Amino acid sequence: MSAENKKVVRPDESRNSNLAVDKSRRSFSKAGVVAPVIMTLTSKTALGGVYQCTISGIQSGNQSSHPGDYDCGVGFSPGGWRQNAVKTGNQDGNLNQWCLASVNPFTIRRIRINGSYVKQVSYKGEWKSGGDWTEIYNTIKTKFGSGALATTFQFIFGSSSFGDTSMWDMLDKYDGSLEFHAIADYLNAALNQATGAFNPVYEDITPAYIVSIYNSTTLSATQKKEYFELIHH
């Protein structure tokens, strides 16, 4: 995958995010529950695809009729981001793509053991070294620098509920949770800004947009999770 920068910058992005939350709140209030509204997202017709896959586009799509269907579930799955973070091939959610998304999955260090320096990667509470771990160390060091710390969930989403748990550890420990899906979509949005991999769907689904949905006080946890699930595999 090309590392070509293709960042989408929209001056009215924050305004659109606020509108998205506001419109979705009114839509969900009318429906009583989110499922009947959101579950139509993948079968509704496109408004150019981009707006259609935001929460704002859900209700607008219900009120409009256009030829053709649009699939919003183009992002990599949470499982892909979790399982392939230790791989550097062409797998969905591989380490190179974590780096392109500017999110570090693992803390690294270089320490002296028995007179020799050893490159180590923190993985599931243990320090790993040698073999493929050396390549993982080098890839992370190249992007984030020596002694780089894993990116925490709190740093990205602002929530202190999980302490200093890293983004990757959240994927590993909280399978199926709201956070599990929010993290995947944040990574997808960040990767898209770097490469355009998921355009046109993710043109208006930015990292900031994902964070704003996660922190919304007008949407329930169920509503947030159902939306996040619809924009990845």
C-alpha positions in Angstrom: 0.0 0.0 0.0 1.3 3.4 -0.9 2.3 5.8 1.9 1.3 8.7 -0.2 -0.2 11.5 1.9 -3.8 12.3 1.0 -5.1 14.1 4.1 -8.7 15.4 3.8 -9.0 18.8 5.5 -12.4 20.4 5.7 -12.8 23.8 7.4 -16.4 22.9 8.4 -15.5 19.4 9.7 -16.2 20.2 13.4 -19.5 21.8 12.5 -20.5 18.8 10.4 -19.6 16.5 13.3 -21.9 18.5 15.6 -24.6 18.4 13.1 -24.2 14.7 12.7 -24.7 14.1 16.4 -27.6 16.4 16.6 -29.4 15.0 13.5 -28.8 11.4 14.7 -30.3 12.3 18.1 -33.5 13.6 16.5 -33.7 10.6 14.2 -33.2 8.1 17.0 -35.7 9.9 19.1 -38.3 9.6 16.4 -37.6 5.9 15.9 -37.4 5.1 19.6 -34.5 2.7 19.1 -31.5 2.9 16.8 -31.6 -0.5 15.1 -34.4 0.2 12.6 -32.7 3.4 11.5 -29.1 2.2 11.4 -29.7 -1.2 10.0 -30.9 0.3 6.7 -27.6 2.1 6.2 -26.0 -0.7 4.1 -29.0 -1.1 1.8 -29.8 2.5 1.2 -28.9 4.4 -1.9 -25.9 6.6 -2.1 -25.7 10.4 -1.8 -22.3 10.3 -3.3 -21.4 7.6 -0.7 -19.5 10.0 1.6 -22.3 11.8 3.5 -24.5 8.6 3.3 -22.1 6.7 5.6 -22.1 9.3 8.4 -24.7 9.3 11.1 -26.2 12.5 9.6 -26.6 10.6 6.3 -28.7 7.9 7.8 -31.8 9.9 8.3 -31.3 11.9 5.1 -30.9 8.6 3.2 -34.2 7.4 4.6 -35.9 10.4 3.3 -34.4 10.3 -0.2 -34.5 7.9 -3.0 -31.6 7.4 -5.4 -30.6 4.5 -7.8 -28.1 2.0 -6.6 -26.9 0.7 -3.2 -23.8 1.7 -1.3 -21.8 -0.4 1.1 -20.3 1.5 4.0 -18.5 -1.4 5.6 -15.2 -0.9 3.8 -12.8 -0.4 6.8 -10.6 -3.2 8.2 -12.1 -5.2 11.0 -11.1 -4.9 14.7 -9.8 -8.5 14.5 -7.6 -7.6 11.5 -6.1 -4.7 13.3 -5.5 -6.9 16.4 -4.1 -10.0 14.8 -2.0 -8.4 12.1 -0.3 -5.7 14.2 2.7 -8.2 14.5 2.9 -8.7 10.8 4.6 -6.6 8.1 3.1 -8.2 4.9 0.0 -7.3 3.0 -2.5 -8.4 5.7 -5.3 -6.0 6.6 -4.3 -4.0 9.7 -0.6 -4.9 9.5 2.1 -3.1 11.4 3.0 -0.8 8.5 -0.6 0.4 8.4 -0.6 1.1 12.2 2.4 3.3 11.5 0.7 5.0 8.6 -2.2 5.7 11.0 0.4 7.2 13.4 -0.7 4.9 16.2 2.0 2.8 17.9 0.7 -0.7 18.9 3.7 -1.7 21.1 6.2 -0.2 23.5 9.8 -0.9 22.5 13.2 -0.7 24.3 16.8 -1.5 23.8 18.6 -2.8 26.9 21.9 -4.4 27.7 21.8 -8.1 28.7 25.0 -10.0 29.5 27.1 -7.4 27.8 25.0 -7.2 24.6 22.3 -4.8 23.5 18.9 -6.5 22.9 16.0 -5.0 21.0 12.7 -5.8 22.7 9.0 -5.4 22.0 6.4 -5.4 24.8 3.6 -7.9 23.8 0.9 -9.1 26.1 2.8 -8.1 29.2 6.1 -9.8 28.1 9.3 -8.5 26.5 9.9 -10.3 23.1 13.1 -10.3 21.2 14.9 -12.0 18.3 13.5 -13.3 15.0 10.4 -11.4 13.7 10.5 -9.2 16.8 13.6 -7.5 15.6 11.8 -6.4 12.4 8.8 -5.2 14.5 11.2 -3.2 16.7 12.9 -1.7 13.8 9.7 -0.7 12.1 8.3 1.0 15.2 11.6 2.7 15.9 11.8 4.1 12.4 8.3 5.6 12.7 8.1 6.6 16.4 11.8 6.7 17.6 13.9 4.9 20.1 12.1 3.8 23.3 8.7 4.6 21.8 5.7 4.0 24.1 2.6 2.3 22.8 -0.2 4.8 22.0 -2.8 4.7 24.8 -6.6 4.7 24.4 -6.8 7.6 26.8 -4.4 9.7 24.6 -6.7 9.2 21.5 -10.2 9.1 23.0 -9.7 11.1 26.2 -11.3 8.6 28.5 -9.4 7.7 31.7 -11.6 4.7 32.4 -9.0 2.3 31.1 -5.9 3.9 32.6 -2.8 3.7 30.4 -4.0 0.7 28.4 -2.7 0.9 24.9 -4.9 0.9 21.8 -3.7 -2.6 20.8 -4.2 -4.0 24.4 -7.7 -2.6 24.3 -8.4 -4.6 21.1 -6.9 -7.7 22.8 -8.7 -7.4 26.1 -12.1 -6.1 25.2 -13.2 -8.1 22.2 -16.6 -7.1 21.0 -16.9 -4.0 23.1 -17.8 -0.5 22.1 -14.1 0.4 22.4 -13.1 -2.6 20.2 -15.1 -1.2 17.3 -14.3 2.5 18.0 -10.6 1.8 17.9 -10.8 -0.1 14.5 -12.7 2.8 13.0 -10.3 5.4 14.3 -7.4 3.4 12.8 -9.4 3.1 9.5 -10.0 6.8 9.4 -6.4 7.7 10.2 -5.1 5.2 7.6 -7.5 6.7 5.1 -6.2 10.2 5.7 -2.7 8.9 5.0 -3.4 6.8 2.0 -7.0 7.3 0.7 -7.5 3.5 1.1 -11.2 3.7 2.1 -12.4 6.7 -0.1 -14.9 7.8 -0.9 -16.7 6.3 2.2 -14.2 7.7 4.7 -13.7 11.1 3.2 -16.0 12.6 5.9 -15.3 9.9 8.5 -12.2 11.4 10.0 -10.3 10.4 13.2 -11.9 13.4 14.9 -15.3 12.3 13.8 -14.9 8.9 15.3 -13.7 10.4 18.6 -16.7 12.8 18.6 -19.1 9.9 18.2 -17.5 7.8 20.9 -17.7 10.8 23.3 -21.2 11.8 22.3 -23.5 12.4 25.3 -26.7 12.2 23.1 -26.1 8.7 21.7 -26.3 5.6 23.8 -23.5 3.0 23.9 -25.6 0.7 21.8 -26.2 3.3 19.2 -22.5 4.2 19.0 -21.5 0.5 18.7 -24.1 -0.3 16.0 -22.8 2.7 13.9 -19.1 1.7 14.4 -19.9 -1.9 13.3 -21.4 -0.7 10.1 -18.4 1.1 8.7 -15.9 -1.8 8.9 -15.8 -5.5 7.8 
